[in-house]
Amino acid sequence: MARLITCGFETGDISELGTAVTNTNSTQTVVSSSPTPRAGSYCLKCTVTGSGTNFTYRTFTFPAAKTEVWIRFAVYMSVTGVGPSAGVVLAGLNDAIGGGQTCLVWETSTGNIVARQGNGTAGALVGTSSAPMSQNAWHVVEWRVQITSTTVGVVEVWLDGTRVINFSGDNTGTSTLNVLTLFLGHGANYTASGAAMFVGLDDIAVNDVSGSVNNARPGDGRVVLLSPTGAGSNSGLTRGGTDTGANWSQTSELPPSMTQYVFGATAALRDTYALGDLGITPASINCCEVVALAQNSDAGAGSLGLTVKSSSTTNEGTAQALGTSAAYLRQLYETDPATSTAWTAAGVNALEAGVTVR
């Protein structure tokens, strides 16, 4: 695996990915306005709702601990009044045992991005951006962290495509030389005196350095959702809940819910659906990911293989076990299974996606 995380919260559901960490003065929501999403229909909004000590951030755990990651996120900073004097810890990486490894702080006084050891504003300085990041506008931040030892490492930060921090040396806040968890938002418990502030987040991507694709800087990019728009080549499942009249329309609801759904009790039953087209022809397509909200109807064994059909090739992902509560499943396709090469706009527009009962 090279792509570890792709998320723009385009389902409209905050449960799509990650875990919320907030306190009583803060909220975390998925919104379609204020701010207007950078791409698609939704973005994540981390809001401070009152003065006093506050924090609101979302954590994302990698499949395994890493010594080098390349991170991209779009961020929209908005602070009214007197913001946190020490700055907003807008991104951080923790090690495999939860220790704060390194972080990015947005300074409210200057607008600069500052890289520090640890996961707070008091950590040792790693580097300061050569240009500020303005408020009330979307910006793309890319962040490379490489950990070699307690004295050797690399931190690079790009702001809107321009490298603004380039550091070599000790970038670690702990003696555990890896990173496992990313957090984004307002990640430090600092006082804001009468401030109204929020952090908007969109178009999140994380790569490691393995594999032959998505193994370095993600570059500018958008995360968009293509929902079912019609029947595909397979229609083996049964409609449940509110009957919309077709299998595909049981699964096109946003945000997804279990009010309307499809189901099956026999292994190998499969549904695939035609999807909406891309709104533009992009310069490149890094990956496609099938996302499904699913659950088992009882406590017995049950699993699904998330499935795509590209041209004449049907590819079923590894079966994923289901629980008795609804949860999101994801299956990543970094290349087109019909060609084993990069996705094209034509290939994505012709794609079918669905599930297979296992």
C-alpha positions in Angstrom: 0.0 0.0 0.0 1.2 3.5 -0.8 -2.0 5.6 -0.4 -3.0 5.3 3.3 -5.9 7.8 3.6 -8.2 9.6 1.1 -11.1 11.6 2.5 -13.1 14.7 1.8 -16.1 13.7 3.9 -18.1 13.7 0.6 -20.7 11.3 2.0 -21.9 14.2 4.2 -21.4 11.9 7.3 -18.9 12.8 10.0 -18.6 9.0 10.8 -17.1 8.4 7.3 -13.6 8.3 8.6 -11.6 9.2 11.7 -12.4 9.9 15.4 -13.6 13.2 16.8 -11.8 14.7 19.9 -13.6 17.7 21.3 -14.3 19.4 24.6 -17.4 21.2 25.9 -16.5 24.5 24.2 -16.1 22.9 20.7 -18.0 21.1 18.0 -17.1 19.0 14.9 -19.5 18.8 11.9 -19.6 18.1 8.2 -21.0 21.1 6.4 -21.9 22.2 2.9 -21.5 26.0 3.6 -19.7 28.3 5.9 -17.2 27.6 4.6 -18.1 26.6 1.0 -16.3 23.3 0.5 -13.1 23.5 -1.6 -14.2 20.5 -3.7 -17.4 18.5 -3.9 -20.4 19.1 -1.7 -19.0 18.8 1.9 -16.0 19.5 4.1 -15.1 19.0 7.8 -15.6 21.9 10.2 -13.9 22.1 13.6 -15.5 25.0 15.6 -14.7 26.6 18.9 -18.1 27.7 20.3 -16.9 29.7 23.4 -14.0 31.3 25.1 -11.8 29.4 27.5 -9.6 26.4 27.0 -10.7 24.5 23.9 -9.7 21.9 21.3 -11.5 20.2 18.4 -9.6 17.9 16.1 -10.0 14.6 14.2 -7.6 11.7 14.4 -6.8 9.3 11.6 -4.9 6.1 12.3 -2.6 4.5 9.6 -2.8 0.8 8.9 0.7 0.4 10.5 3.4 2.6 12.0 5.5 4.5 9.5 8.8 6.2 9.4 8.0 8.4 6.4 4.7 9.9 5.3 3.6 12.5 2.8 0.4 14.4 3.9 -1.9 16.7 2.0 -4.9 18.6 3.4 -6.8 21.7 2.4 -7.4 24.1 5.3 -9.6 27.2 5.9 -8.7 29.2 9.0 -11.1 31.7 10.5 -10.5 33.5 13.7 -12.6 36.4 14.9 -11.5 38.2 18.1 -8.5 37.3 20.1 -7.4 33.8 19.1 -5.1 31.4 20.9 -2.0 33.5 21.6 0.3 30.5 21.1 -1.3 29.6 17.8 -3.5 26.8 16.5 -2.0 23.3 16.3 -3.6 22.5 13.0 -1.9 19.2 12.3 0.1 16.7 14.3 1.6 13.2 14.2 1.7 10.8 17.2 3.9 7.7 17.5 2.7 4.1 17.9 2.3 4.5 21.6 0.5 7.8 21.5 3.4 10.2 22.1 3.5 13.5 20.3 6.1 13.3 17.5 5.8 16.5 15.5 3.2 19.1 14.6 2.4 22.2 12.5 1.2 25.3 14.3 -0.5 28.3 12.6 0.5 31.5 14.3 -2.5 33.8 14.8 -0.2 36.9 15.1 1.8 36.3 11.9 -0.1 33.8 9.8 3.1 31.7 9.6 3.1 27.9 9.7 5.6 26.7 12.3 6.9 23.1 12.5 7.7 21.9 16.0 8.7 18.7 17.8 5.9 17.1 19.9 2.2 18.0 19.5 2.0 21.4 21.1 3.1 25.0 20.7 5.9 24.6 23.3 7.8 21.9 21.4 11.3 22.7 20.1 11.2 24.7 16.9 11.9 22.8 13.7 11.2 25.5 11.1 9.1 28.6 10.2 7.4 29.1 6.9 8.9 31.6 4.5 5.4 32.9 3.7 2.2 33.4 5.7 -1.1 31.5 5.3 -4.0 34.0 5.2 -7.3 33.6 6.9 -10.8 33.1 5.4 -9.6 31.3 2.2 -8.7 27.7 1.3 -5.1 26.8 1.2 -3.4 23.5 0.4 -0.8 22.3 2.9 1.6 19.4 2.0 3.8 18.0 4.7 6.6 15.4 4.5 7.9 13.8 7.7 10.8 11.4 7.5 12.3 9.9 10.7 15.6 8.2 10.5 16.9 8.5 14.1 16.6 10.8 17.1 19.1 13.2 15.4 18.4 12.6 11.7 15.1 13.4 10.0 13.4 15.6 7.4 10.4 18.0 7.5 9.2 19.7 4.4 6.1 21.9 4.1 4.5 23.2 0.9 1.9 26.0 1.0 -0.2 26.2 -2.2 2.5 24.4 -4.1 5.5 26.4 -2.9 7.9 24.8 -0.4 8.0 27.1 2.7 9.9 24.8 5.2 12.8 22.6 4.4 14.4 21.1 7.5 17.0 18.4 8.1 17.8 17.2 11.6 16.0 16.1 14.8 12.3 16.3 14.1 11.2 13.9 16.9 9.3 14.5 20.1 9.7 10.9 21.4 12.2 8.1 21.3 9.6 5.9 19.5 10.8 6.5 15.9 7.6 6.2 13.9 4.2 7.8 13.4 0.9 6.0 13.5 -1.8 8.7 14.0 -2.5 12.0 12.2 -4.7 14.7 13.8 -6.1 17.7 12.0 -8.1 20.6 13.4 -7.5 22.7 16.5 -5.3 20.3 18.3 -4.1 22.0 21.5 -5.9 22.9 24.7 -5.2 26.6 24.8 -7.3 29.6 25.9 -9.0 31.8 23.3 -10.3 35.0 24.9 -13.7 35.8 23.3 -12.6 34.2 20.0 -15.0 32.7 17.5 -12.9 30.4 15.3 -13.2 27.4 13.1 -10.9 25.2 11.0 -12.3 23.9 7.7 -10.6 20.7 6.3 -11.0 19.1 2.9 -9.2 16.9 0.3 -7.1 14.9 2.8 -4.6 12.4 1.4 -1.7 10.5 3.0 0.9 8.5 1.2 3.8 6.4 2.5 6.8 5.5 0.4 6.0 1.9 -0.5 4.7 0.6 -3.8 5.1 2.1 -7.3 2.4 4.8 -7.1 1.3 7.3 -4.5 4.6 6.9 -2.8 5.7 10.6 -2.5 4.2 14.1 -2.5 0.5 13.9 -3.2 0.4 17.3 -5.0 -2.7 19.5 -5.3 -5.8 17.4 -5.6 -9.6 17.1 -5.0 -11.6 14.3 -3.4 -14.9 13.9 -5.1 -17.8 11.4 -4.7 -19.5 9.6 -7.6 -22.8 8.2 -6.3 -24.9 5.5 -8.0 -27.1 6.9 -10.8 -28.4 3.7 -12.4 -28.4 -0.1 -12.6 -25.1 -1.8 -13.5 -24.3 -5.3 -14.8 -25.2 -7.1 -11.5 -28.4 -6.9 -9.5 -28.5 -9.9 -7.2 -29.4 -8.2 -3.9 -32.8 -7.4 -2.4 -34.2 -4.1 -1.4 -34.9 -3.4 2.2 -36.3 -0.5 4.3 -38.0 2.2 2.3 -38.4 0.9 -1.2 -37.2 3.5 -3.8 -38.1 1.2 -6.7 -34.5 0.2 -7.8 -31.5 -1.3 -6.1 -29.2 1.5 -7.2 -31.4 4.2 -5.7 -31.4 2.3 -2.4 -27.7 3.2 -2.1 -27.6 6.8 -3.5 -28.8 8.6 -0.4 -26.5 11.2 1.1 -25.7 11.1 3.9 -26.1 7.3 3.8 -28.4 5.6 6.3 -30.0 2.3 6.9 -33.4 3.7 6.2 -33.1 2.3 2.7 -30.6 -0.4 1.7 -30.0 -3.7 -0.2 -29.2 -7.0 1.4 -28.4 -10.6 0.7 -27.9 -13.8 2.7 -26.2 -16.0 0.1 -22.5 -15.8 -0.7 -21.6 -14.5 -4.2 -24.7 -12.4 -4.5 -23.6 -9.1 -6.1 -24.8 -5.7 -7.0 -22.9 -3.2 -9.1 -24.2 0.3 -10.1 -23.5 2.9 -12.7 -22.0 6.0 -11.2 -22.2 9.7 -12.0 -19.5 11.2 -14.2 -16.6 13.4 -13.2 -17.5 17.1 -13.4 -14.2 17.8 -15.2 -11.4 16.0 -17.0 -8.6 16.0 -14.4 -4.9 16.1 -15.3 -4.5 12.8 -13.4 -6.4 10.5 -11.1 -4.3 9.2 -8.2 -6.8 6.5 -7.0 -10.4 5.4 -6.7 -11.9 4.1 -3.5 -15.2 2.2 -3.0 -17.0 3.4 0.2 -20.0 1.5 1.6 -22.0 1.8 4.8 -22.9 -1.7 5.9 -23.9 -3.9 8.8 -24.8 -7.5 9.6 -28.4 -8.2 10.5 -27.5 -10.5 13.4 -24.6 -11.6 15.5 -23.6 -14.4 13.2 -20.7 -14.2 10.7 -21.1 -12.0 7.7 -18.8 -10.1 5.3 -18.7 -8.1 2.1 -16.2 -7.8 -0.7 -16.4 -4.2 -2.2 -16.4 -4.6 -5.9 -15.7 -2.7 -9.1 -16.4 -3.5 -12.7 -14.1 -1.7 -15.2 -14.7 -2.5 -18.8 -15.1 -6.3 -18.8 -13.0 -6.8 -15.6 -14.8 -7.4 -12.3 -12.6 -7.0 -9.3 -13.7 -8.0 -5.8 -11.7 -6.7 -2.8 -10.8 -8.9 0.2 -13.9 -9.8 2.2 -14.4 -7.4 5.2 -16.2 -8.6 8.3 -19.4 -6.8 9.3 -20.6 -5.8 12.8 -24.2 -5.5 14.0 -23.9 -1.7 13.9 -23.6 0.3 10.7 -20.0 1.2 9.8 -18.1 2.3 6.7 -16.0 -0.1 4.6 -13.4 1.1 2.1 -11.6 -0.6 -0.8 -8.7 1.2 -2.5 -7.9 0.9 -6.2 -4.7 2.8 -7.0 -4.8 1.6 -10.6 -7.5 0.5 -13.0 -8.0 -3.3 -12.6 -8.8 -3.5 -16.3 -5.5 -2.1 -17.4 -3.2 -2.3 -14.3 -2.3 1.3 -15.2 -3.3 4.7 -13.9 -7.0 5.6 -14.0 -8.3 7.8 -16.8 -11.3 10.0 -16.8 -13.0 7.8 -19.4 -12.3 4.7 -17.3 -13.7 6.3 -14.1 -16.8 7.6 -16.0 -17.5 4.1 -17.3 -16.9 2.4 -13.9 -19.4 0.4 -11.9 -19.1 -0.1 -8.2 -21.0 -2.2 -5.6 -20.7 -5.1 -3.2 -20.5 -8.9 -3.2 -21.8 -11.0 -0.3 -19.2 -13.3 1.4 
